C-alpha cells in the first residue's frame, strides 16, 4: 500500500496570535500579583504594650519604643528589645507573656513585669578601683561597696571597664556576679574583673609618611616604645600631631597584639606648610599730601628636609626709608634630645639716622607639647649715620645680654585662627657700652593672647603685649619700636619709639562661612619715651575683612589712629592689604 505524505499547514498568523495571547495573560497575572503583594507589604502594623499593672506615660517615654512598623519582623524585633529595656529599668524578672494580633494591623505585647528594684549595691576590691574612680559613677562609695541606680549600671560598667583598658590591658573585662535581693528596692552583687598582663608599646610603625621625624613622636606627642598602651591616650596623642602643621593624621592609630609584643601603627600624611605673606599699605603724607606706600614680605619654610626645621625671612619697608630685615632658623630636637636651637639676625635702618643689628642664639627645652623654656645670648650693635653726633640722643653703642624665657601655646581646629592661647615672657640682663662707658640694663618683653569662642561663628580676640627697658640713660637707637598692623593698627610700621609700652588689641569676629569673616578693630596703647620725656596714650578704631581664596588668605584692614594731642582726621586712615599663601 502506498501512502501519500500531506503537509500540515499552520498559518503563521495563528501561531503569532497564540504567542501574544500567552504573553498577555502572563503579564496580566504578574501585574495582579505585584499589586496584591505591594498591598500586603505596604500595610502599616501597630504595636501596643501592656502589663499586669498600668504603665505610666513617663515609663513609656523612658522606654522610647516604636509603635509603627512596615512589617511583622521589625515589630517582633522591637518586642524583644523591650524586654531588655524593662530589665535595665529595674524590672529584672520581667518577661513577655504573649504577642497577639488584635486585628489586621494592630498587635499587643503583654509583659509580666513583677517588682521594680531601684538600686544595686556592688561589692568591689580596692586593688582594682580606687574610691576616687568610683565616685565618678556613684554618689555613695564606702570601703566595701558602692551604690548605683539600676538605670545607670550599663554606663557605669562601660566606664569602669575603660579604666582597666587604659591601664594597659585592652582585653580586660568586668561583670556583675552573685546578684541577690536585699529588699524590695535594692539588690546586691559582686564586681568581678578579668585582667591580663599589662601591654606596653614595643614597636611603632608609621604608614604614609615614613620620613616623619621620629623625635616629634617621642617628645611632642609622647608616643614612644616602652610606654604603657592606653588606647584613649594614644588617640589623643596622635591627634596632637595635627598641630604641627606639616603633618596630618589620616585615621586613628591601630594596634597589633601578639602574644609577647604590641605594635602601634600610625597613619600620617605630609602636608605642605610653607608660608608666603605680603602686605601692601598706603596713606597720605600730612606734610606733602602725597600717597606713600609701605609693606612687607614674609617667607616661612617648614620641614622641607623632613627634620621639622624652620627658616623665616622677613623684610619690611615703608615710604620713609625705614627698613627692617629679619632671618631666623630653628632646629628642634638636636641629636634626638628634647633640646633645640634657634639663631636669629635682625637689621633695622631708619633713613639716614641710624642702623641697628641684633643677633641672638637660644637653646630651648620642651616641657610639654604646649610649653617651652629657653635661654641664650643676645647682642646689639648700633651705628650713628648722621654727620654729627647727637650726644645722649643717637650714639654708637654695643650691648650684650643673657636672656631667658618661657612660652605656652594651645591650638584649635580653625584654619583662619589656629592659635587659641599664646603666652610668652622674655627677660634680658646685660650691659651697654657707649662712648667708653658701660651701663647695666634690664629688658622685659611679654605677650598674652586668647580667643573666646562664643559659638561656631562668633568669637572675641584679646591680645596684650608690652616691653620695658630699665637703664640709667637712654638712646633713641636702643628704644623699642612699635606701631603698624602687628601692634597698634592705624599707625605707621615701627614709627613709635618707646622705653616702655603696652598695647591692647581687641577684635569681635564673625564668620560668614568657611571662607569669609569680618572683625572689628579697637586698639589701645600707652607708651613712655625717656629720651623725649614723653608719656602718651594712643587709640585706633576700624574694621577688617578676611577671604579664603585659591591663592591664599586675603586680608583687608582699615584703621584710624588717634593720639592725645590729635583729633580724628580721615586722612590718618591706614589701609592694609595682605595675602598669606601656603605652598
C-alpha positions, 0 to 999 in steps of 0.5 A: 500500500502506498501512502501519500505524505500531506503537509500540515499547514499552520498559518503563521498568523495563528501561531503569532496570535497564540504567542501574544495571547500567552504573553498577555495573560502572563503579564496580566497575572504578574501585574495582579500579583505585584499589586496584591503583594505591594498591598500586603507589604505596604500595610502599616502594623501597630504595636501596643504594650501592656502589663499586669499593672498600668504603665505610666506615660513617663515609663513609656517615654523612658522606654522610647519604643516604636509603635509603627512598623512596615512589617511583622519582623521589625515589630517582633524585633522591637518586642524583644528589645523591650524586654531588655529595656524593662530589665535595665529599668529595674524590672529584672524578672520581667518577661513577655507573656504573649504577642497577639494580633488584635486585628489586621494591623494592630498587635499587643505585647503583654509583659509580666513585669513583677517588682521594680528594684531601684538600686544595686549595691556592688561589692568591689576590691580596692586593688582594682578601683580606687574610691576616687574612680568610683565616685565618678559613677556613684554618689555613695562609695564606702570601703566595701561597696558602692551604690548605683541606680539600676538605670545607670549600671550599663554606663557605669560598667562601660566606664569602669571597664575603660579604666582597666583598658587604659591601664594597659590591658585592652582585653580586660573585662568586668561583670556583675556576679552573685546578684541577690535581693536585699529588699524590695528596692535594692539588690546586691552583687559582686564586681568581678574583673578579668585582667591580663598582663599589662601591654606596653608599646614595643614597636611603632610603625608609621604608614604614609609618611615614613620620613616623619621625624621620629623625635616629634613622636617621642617628645611632642606627642609622647608616643614612644616604645616602652610606654604603657598602651592606653588606647584613649591616650594614644588617640589623643596623642596622635591627634596632637600631631595635627598641630604641627602643621606639616603633618596630618593624621589620616585615621586613628592609630591601630594596634597589633597584639601578639602574644609577647609584643604590641605594635602601634601603627600610625597613619600620617600624611605630609602636608605642605606648610610653607608660608608666603605673606605680603602686605601692601599699605598706603596713606597720605603724607600730612606734610606733602599730601602725597600717597606713600606706600609701605609693606612687607614680605614674609617667607616661612619654610617648614620641614622641607628636609623632613627634620621639622626645621624652620627658616623665616625671612622677613623684610619690611619697608615703608615710604620713609626709608625705614627698613627692617630685615629679619632671618631666623632658623630653628632646629628642634630636637638636636641629636634626638634630645628634647633640646633645640636651637634657634639663631636669629639676625635682625637689621633695622635702618631708619633713613639716614639716622641710624642702623641697628643689628641684633643677633641672638642664639637660644637653646630651648627645652620642651616641657610639654607639647604646649610649653617651652623654656629657653635661654641664650645670648643676645647682642646689639650693635648700633651705628650713628649715620648722621654727620654729627653726633647727637650726644645722649640722643643717637650714639654708637653703642654695643650691648650684650645680654643673657636672656631667658624665657618661657612660652605656652601655646594651645591650638584649635581646629580653625584654619583662619585662627589656629592659635587659641592661647599664646603666652610668652615672657622674655627677660634680658640682663646685660650691659651697654657700652657707649662712648667708653662707658658701660651701663647695666640694663634690664629688658622685659618683653611679654605677650598674652593672647586668647580667643573666646569662642562664643559659638561656631561663628562668633568669637572675641580676640584679646591680645596684650603685649608690652616691653620695658627697658630699665637703664640709667640713660637712654638712646633713641637707637636702643628704644623699642619700636612699635606701631603698624598692623602687628601692634597698634593698627592705624599707625605707621610700621615701627614709627613709635619709639618707646622705653616702655609700652603696652598695647591692647588689641581687641577684635569681635569676629564673625564668620560668614562661612568657611571662607569669609569673616569680618572683625572689628578693630579697637586698639589701645596703647600707652607708651613712655619715651625717656629720651623725649620725656614723653608719656602718651596714650594712643587709640585706633578704631576700624574694621577688617575683612578676611577671604579664603581664596585659591591663592591664599588668605586675603586680608583687608584692614582699615584703621584710624589712629588717634593720639592725645594731642590729635583729633580724628582726621580721615586722612590718618586712615591706614589701609592694609592689604595682605595675602598669606599663601601656603605652598 
